[in-house]
Amino acid sequence: MWVVPTEKLRDEGIKDEFLKWGSDYSNIGLVCYASLNKVKAEGISFDLVILDEGHRITENNSKFFENNKVDNILMLTATPPKEEEKIQILKQLKLKVVFDLPLDKAVKLGLVAPYKIKVIEFNLDDQDKYIEAGNKAKRFKTTEFKQYQYMSNQIRRLQFTSKGVPKFMYLNRMRFIYNLKSKTEVAKKLLKSLPVDDKILIFHKSVPKIEELCNFVFHSKVDDKHYQMFLKGKIKRLGVVDKVNEGTNIPNLDKAVIVQLNSQPRELIQRKLCAFVW
C-alpha cells in the first residue's frame, strides 16, 4: 500500500514514476491520507506500507494500522514531524530513522539540482493611506508603515508584562503583511526583471493575488490545464496556491518565486525540494 498526500499523486504521479522506471505496480494499492482510516482489508496482509510525505500522519489516519495487518512500514519525508502528537504516533508504529540524506549531500550526489536562495527586502509604503484602521466607533485609513508600527508597538508593550503577548496578535500582524500592495508591486517588478525564457514557479497564498501576478495559474478553483502545459514546457510561468507544495517533481525548473511565506518552516523546505528537484 502506497499512501500519498494528494489525489493527483494517487491517480497520476506514482504510476508515472513506475512507468518511467519500467517497474510493475499491479500489486500496489494507492490511497490518500484523507481516506487511509477507511481502509479495512479483511483477510489481507500488507507486505509493506509506504507513507509518502509521512509527516501527514495523524492520530485519525493512523487507525489504519489498528484495522489492518501490516508486516513492514516505510516512511518518507523531507520534514520529520516535531509535533508531540505525531512523535507519539511514530513511537507506537515503532518507526525510527534508518537513513538520513541531508539536502546539500543530495545535491552533490546529483539527486537534487543545485540551488540558491535570495531574499528580496523592501520598505513598507508610508504614502498611500489605504489600510483600514481604528475601532468600530472611529474608523480611518492609514499607511502600511504606520499600521505595522502600531501593531508592533502593541506587541512590544506586552512582551515584558506578566501576561505576555497573545498569539493572535502575532498572527494578525503576519496576516496584515501577507497581502500588502507594496509587496505585490515588488513581486511584479521582480518577475518583470527575470528572463522571459526562464521556467518559473510562483507561490502565493491568495488566489486573487496570484491571478494578478500570473496569467497561468493552478489552484483549488481551476483545473490542471495550465499545470500540464507548464510541465510540458508550453508555458514558462505558473502561479500556484497550495498546489505542488510536496510530492511533485517539476523538471527543468529555473527559478521559484515565493511571494508569501508563512511561519511554518516545513512549507519552505517542501517547496524548495519541490521546486529544485530534477
C-alpha positions in Angstrom: 0.0 0.0 0.0 1.4 3.4 -1.0 0.0 6.3 0.9 0.2 9.8 -0.7 -1.0 13.3 0.2 -2.9 14.2 -3.0 -5.3 12.7 -5.5 -3.0 13.8 -8.3 -0.2 11.7 -6.9 -2.6 8.8 -6.3 -4.1 8.9 -9.8 -1.1 10.0 -11.9 2.2 10.8 -10.1 3.1 7.4 -8.6 2.0 5.4 -11.6 4.0 7.7 -13.9 7.1 7.1 -11.8 6.7 3.3 -12.0 6.3 3.6 -15.8 9.3 5.8 -16.1 11.5 3.3 -14.3 9.9 0.3 -16.1 8.5 -1.2 -12.9 5.3 -3.1 -12.3 2.8 -1.5 -9.9 -0.1 -4.0 -10.4 0.3 -5.4 -6.9 0.4 -1.9 -5.2 -2.6 -0.2 -3.7 -2.7 3.7 -3.8 -4.6 5.7 -1.2 -4.6 9.3 0.1 -4.1 10.1 3.7 -7.6 11.6 3.8 -9.0 8.1 3.1 -6.5 5.9 4.9 -8.5 5.4 8.1 -11.4 4.0 6.0 -9.3 1.1 4.6 -10.1 -2.2 6.2 -8.7 -5.1 4.1 -10.0 -8.2 5.8 -8.1 -11.4 5.2 -5.2 -9.5 3.5 -1.8 -8.9 5.0 0.2 -5.9 3.6 3.8 -6.8 3.0 4.8 -3.1 3.0 3.0 0.2 3.6 4.9 3.3 2.3 4.0 6.6 4.0 5.0 9.0 1.3 5.3 12.6 2.8 5.0 10.8 6.1 4.6 14.0 8.1 1.0 13.8 7.0 0.3 11.1 9.6 -2.3 11.9 12.2 -4.0 10.1 15.0 -7.1 9.6 12.8 -5.5 8.2 9.7 -3.0 6.1 11.8 -6.0 3.9 12.8 -5.3 2.1 9.5 -2.6 0.2 11.3 -5.1 -0.9 14.0 -7.6 -2.1 11.4 -5.2 -4.0 9.1 -2.3 -6.5 9.3 1.0 -4.8 8.2 4.4 -6.5 8.1 6.6 -3.5 7.3 6.3 0.3 7.3 8.5 2.7 5.4 8.0 6.5 6.0 9.5 9.0 3.5 9.7 12.7 4.4 11.9 15.8 4.0 10.5 17.3 7.1 10.3 14.8 10.0 7.4 15.6 12.4 8.3 17.6 15.5 4.7 17.8 17.0 4.4 15.8 20.1 1.2 14.1 18.9 3.0 12.8 15.8 6.1 11.8 17.6 3.9 9.6 19.8 2.4 8.0 16.7 5.8 7.2 15.3 6.7 5.5 18.6 3.5 3.5 18.5 4.3 2.4 15.0 7.9 1.6 16.1 9.3 3.9 13.4 12.9 5.2 13.6 15.3 6.9 11.3 17.2 4.3 9.2 18.5 6.6 6.5 19.1 10.3 6.5 20.2 12.3 3.4 20.9 16.0 4.0 19.8 18.3 1.2 23.4 19.5 0.4 24.6 15.9 0.1 21.7 15.1 -2.2 22.9 18.0 -4.4 26.4 16.6 -4.5 25.0 13.1 -5.5 23.1 14.7 -8.3 19.7 13.7 -6.9 18.6 17.3 -6.3 19.5 20.3 -8.6 21.9 22.9 -7.2 20.0 25.9 -5.7 20.5 29.4 -4.4 18.1 31.3 -2.1 17.8 35.1 -2.4 15.7 37.1 0.0 14.2 40.3 -1.5 13.7 43.1 1.1 11.5 46.1 0.6 10.2 49.1 2.6 6.6 49.3 3.6 4.7 52.2 1.9 4.2 55.3 4.0 2.4 57.4 1.4 -0.8 55.6 0.3 -3.5 55.7 3.0 -5.5 52.6 2.0 -5.3 50.5 5.2 -8.5 50.3 7.3 -7.7 51.1 10.9 -9.3 52.2 14.2 -12.1 50.7 16.1 -15.9 50.3 15.5 -16.7 53.8 16.8 -13.9 55.5 14.8 -12.6 54.2 11.5 -9.9 55.8 9.5 -7.3 54.9 6.8 -3.6 54.8 7.3 -0.4 53.6 5.5 1.2 50.2 5.6 4.2 51.5 7.5 2.1 53.3 10.2 -0.2 50.3 10.7 2.8 47.9 11.0 4.3 50.3 13.6 1.1 50.4 15.5 0.7 46.6 15.6 4.4 46.2 16.6 4.2 48.7 19.4 1.1 46.9 20.8 3.1 43.7 20.9 6.2 45.4 22.4 4.1 46.8 25.3 3.0 43.3 26.3 6.3 41.5 25.8 7.7 42.2 29.2 4.5 42.0 31.2 3.3 39.1 33.2 0.5 38.3 30.8 2.8 38.1 27.7 1.7 38.5 24.1 -1.4 36.6 22.9 -0.6 34.5 19.9 -3.4 36.1 17.9 -1.6 39.5 17.9 1.4 37.9 16.1 -0.9 36.2 13.7 -2.8 39.4 12.9 0.4 41.2 12.1 1.5 38.3 9.9 -1.8 38.2 8.0 -1.5 42.0 7.6 1.8 41.7 5.9 0.6 38.9 3.6 -1.4 41.0 1.1 0.1 44.4 1.1 0.1 46.4 -2.1 3.8 47.2 -1.9 4.6 43.5 -1.6 2.6 42.7 -4.8 4.3 45.6 -6.6 7.8 44.3 -5.7 6.8 40.8 -6.9 5.6 42.3 -10.2 8.9 44.2 -10.7 10.9 41.1 -9.8 9.0 38.9 -12.2 9.3 41.5 -15.0 13.1 41.6 -14.4 13.6 37.9 -14.8 14.4 36.4 -18.3 11.2 35.6 -20.3 12.7 32.2 -21.3 13.2 31.1 -17.6 10.8 28.4 -16.4 9.5 30.0 -13.2 7.1 28.7 -10.5 5.4 31.4 -8.4 4.0 30.6 -4.9 1.3 32.6 -3.1 -1.4 32.0 -0.5 -4.0 34.2 -2.2 -6.0 33.3 -5.3 -6.7 36.9 -6.3 -3.1 37.9 -5.8 -1.7 35.0 -7.8 -4.0 35.8 -10.6 -2.8 39.4 -10.5 0.8 38.2 -10.8 0.5 35.5 -13.4 -1.8 34.7 -16.4 -1.4 31.0 -15.9 -2.5 29.5 -12.5 -3.1 26.3 -10.7 -5.3 26.4 -7.5 -8.4 24.8 -6.0 -10.8 26.9 -8.2 -9.4 25.8 -11.6 -8.4 22.5 -13.3 -4.9 21.5 -14.0 -4.8 22.6 -17.7 -2.1 25.3 -17.1 -0.2 22.9 -14.8 0.1 20.3 -17.5 1.1 23.0 -20.0 3.8 24.1 -17.6 5.1 20.6 -17.1 5.3 20.1 -20.9 7.1 23.4 -21.4 4.3 25.0 -23.4 4.3 27.9 -20.9 7.2 29.4 -18.9 5.4 30.7 -15.8 2.9 29.1 -13.5 1.3 30.7 -10.4 0.1 28.3 -7.7 -1.8 28.5 -4.4 -1.4 25.5 -2.1 -0.5 23.2 -5.0 2.7 21.3 -5.8 3.9 22.0 -2.3 5.1 18.5 -1.8 5.5 15.2 -3.6 5.7 16.7 -7.1 8.6 16.8 -9.5 8.9 19.9 -11.7 11.5 19.1 -14.5 13.9 21.7 -15.8 12.8 24.5 -13.5 15.0 27.6 -13.4 13.5 29.6 -10.5 10.8 29.5 -7.9 9.5 32.8 -6.5 7.8 32.5 -3.1 5.8 35.7 -2.7 4.1 34.7 0.5 5.7 32.6 3.2 4.1 31.7 6.5 5.8 30.8 9.8 5.9 27.1 9.0 9.5 26.0 8.1 8.1 22.8 6.7 6.3 24.7 3.9 9.6 26.4 2.8 11.5 23.1 2.8 8.9 21.2 0.9 8.6 24.0 -1.7 12.4 24.2 -2.0 12.6 20.5 -2.7 9.6 20.5 -5.0 10.9 23.4 -7.0 14.5 22.4 -7.5 14.4 18.6 -7.8 15.4 17.3 -11.3 
